[in-house]
């Protein structure tokens, strides 16, 4: 986990980011592909469209969103494969997960990082 980082896609590119992975289902507004400097776009790792629309970044819904997204991360085979790929990439060097949400506290990237941390602990 020490090689996996998280930041908003709107923050400037830095060489220390290593492998840059966009984890949003939708392309972030106002960002060009050149500016994003992505290595990968794992849109299917993001919450399902239904869950994303239901949550709508409302803080009062975050705990239920968190529970539902963790369930998706733990039961969706495609999401599980992407998580394994992230761990494999992180074994080679830094990986930065990029998200577009304005709110640094109530967003899916934090839930994904929580799940990555849990899985890393299980491996120890």
N, C-alpha and C positions, 0 to 999 in steps of 0.2 A: 504493500500500500504506500510505502514511502516514495514510490516513483509515480504516483497518480495524483494529479492536481486538478483544480477546477477554477475556471474564471469565465467572466462574461465574454462573449464573442466580440463585444464592442471595445474591450480593452486592447491596447496595442499588442501586436505580435512581438514576441521575444524569442530569441534563439533557444533560450533555456526551456521553452515550452515543449520541445521535443516533438513527439507525434501529437498533432492537433486533431481532436475528434469532436465534431459537432453532434450533440446528443438531442437536438430539438427535432420535432416532426416537421415543423415548418421552417422555411428559410428565413433568417432574421432580416427584418426590414432595414434598408439603407446600407447593407453590407455587400460589397462586391466579392466575387470569388477570389479575386486577386488580394483584396484586403484581408479576407478570412484566412488565407494560407492554410487551408485544411489538408490534412492527410486523408481523413475519412469523414463521411457523413453517415452516421448510424441512426437514421430517422426511425427505424422500427424498434430501437431501444427506448425511445421516448414513450410516455404514457399513450395509451390508445386514444384515438380521436374522441370517443365517447367520454372517457375519463377527463381528458384535457378540456373539453367543452364544459363538462359538468363543473369542474373546479374553477375555471375562469380566474385563477389567481386570487381568490377571495380568502383572506387569512382565516376567517371563521370556519372554512371548510377544510383547512389544511390537514388536520389530524385524520379525518376520514379519507381524504385524498391520499395521504401517506400510507394508510392501511391498504387501500385499494391498489396503489401503485406497487407497493411491496409484494402484494399478492400476484400482480402481473409479472413482476420480475422473477418471482419464484416458480411460476407455473407455465409461463410462455416459453416454449422451446427456443424460438428465435432469439428472444431476449437473453436466455441462458447462454446460448452460443456466443453472442456478442460480449457478454461479461467475461467468458473464458478468453476470448480474443484480446480483450483489454488487459487481462492479467498477463497473457503471453507477450503482448507488446511492452508492458511495463517491466517485464523481466529483461528486456533488451535496452531500455532507457526510459527517460521521462515521457509521460503521457499526460496531456492536458485535455480535460473534458470541457467543452465550450457550450454555453447555454446563452439564450437571449433574454430571459426574464429580467425585468427591472428589479424585482424584489429579491434581495440576497438571502432572505430568511425563509420565505414561503415559495419554494420552487422545486421542481422535480429533480434537479441536479443534486440537491442536498440529500434527497431520499436515495438516489442512486449511489452516492458516496457512502451513505449509511450501509447499504446492502453490500457494497464492495468491501467495506471495513469488516462487516460481519463474516463474510466469506473468507477474507484473509485470515481472520482470527481462527476460523474453523480449520484452516490448512496448517496452522502451527502446531 
